[in-house]
Amino acid sequence: MQEVTLLIQAGEAKDKLMWNHTASLMSLYANAKSAKGKSYSPNDFNPYSAMERESNKPQTSEDVMDLMETMKTFNGK
């Protein structure tokens, strides 16, 4: 089972590396064609960066309370 997990992680790492390359090229092209004063970064085009930004967003108190209730039922309490 651990071998399968390592294979999946290696695939994800390769996919992230390829997206970093693609996002860099896309931002280079977008910056060449953009209006004056507008600039783009590779993070604007990378879906992994968008997912990381979304996961790092502050949670609301309602989200925290829902998570607490879920964890209480998960632990069997």
C-alpha positions as CSV (number, residue, x, y, z in Angstrom):
1,M,0.0,0.0,0.0
2,Q,2.9,2.4,0.8
3,E,4.3,1.8,-2.7
4,V,1.0,2.9,-4.3
5,T,1.0,6.0,-2.1
6,L,4.5,6.9,-3.1
7,L,3.6,6.4,-6.8
8,I,0.6,8.7,-6.5
9,Q,2.7,11.4,-4.7
10,A,5.4,11.2,-7.4
11,G,2.8,11.7,-10.1
12,E,1.3,14.7,-8.3
13,A,4.8,16.2,-7.8
14,K,5.5,15.8,-11.6
15,D,2.1,17.3,-12.4
16,K,2.9,20.3,-10.2
17,L,6.3,20.8,-11.8
18,M,4.8,20.7,-15.2
19,W,2.1,23.2,-14.2
20,N,4.8,25.5,-12.8
21,H,6.5,25.4,-16.2
22,T,3.3,26.0,-18.2
23,A,2.2,28.8,-15.9
24,S,5.5,30.5,-16.3
25,L,5.2,30.4,-20.1
26,M,1.6,31.6,-19.9
27,S,2.5,34.6,-17.8
28,L,5.4,35.4,-20.1
29,Y,3.0,35.5,-23.1
30,A,0.3,37.4,-21.2
31,N,2.8,40.0,-20.0
32,A,4.0,40.5,-23.6
33,K,0.4,41.0,-24.9
34,S,-1.0,42.9,-21.9
35,A,-2.0,46.5,-21.7
36,K,0.5,48.9,-20.2
37,G,0.6,48.7,-16.4
38,K,-1.0,45.3,-16.2
39,S,1.3,42.4,-15.2
40,Y,0.7,38.7,-14.5
41,S,2.5,36.2,-12.4
42,P,2.7,32.5,-12.9
43,N,0.5,32.0,-9.9
44,D,-2.3,33.7,-11.8
45,F,-2.3,30.7,-14.2
46,N,-1.4,27.8,-12.0
47,P,-4.3,25.8,-10.7
48,Y,-2.3,24.4,-7.8
49,S,-1.5,27.9,-6.6
50,A,-5.2,28.7,-6.7
51,M,-6.0,25.6,-4.6
52,E,-3.3,26.5,-2.0
53,R,-4.6,30.1,-1.8
54,E,-8.2,28.7,-1.3
55,S,-7.1,26.2,1.4
56,N,-5.2,29.0,3.3
57,K,-8.2,31.3,3.4
58,P,-9.3,32.2,6.9
59,Q,-12.3,30.2,8.0
60,T,-15.5,31.7,9.4
61,S,-16.7,30.9,12.8
62,E,-19.6,28.9,11.2
63,D,-17.1,26.8,9.3
64,V,-15.2,26.1,12.6
65,M,-18.4,25.1,14.4
66,D,-19.4,22.8,11.6
67,L,-16.0,21.1,11.7
68,M,-16.3,20.7,15.5
69,E,-19.7,19.0,15.1
70,T,-18.3,16.8,12.4
71,M,-15.4,15.8,14.5
72,K,-17.6,15.0,17.5
73,T,-19.7,12.6,15.5
74,F,-16.5,11.1,13.9
75,N,-15.1,10.3,17.3
76,G,-18.3,8.6,18.4
77,K,-19.1,11.2,21.1
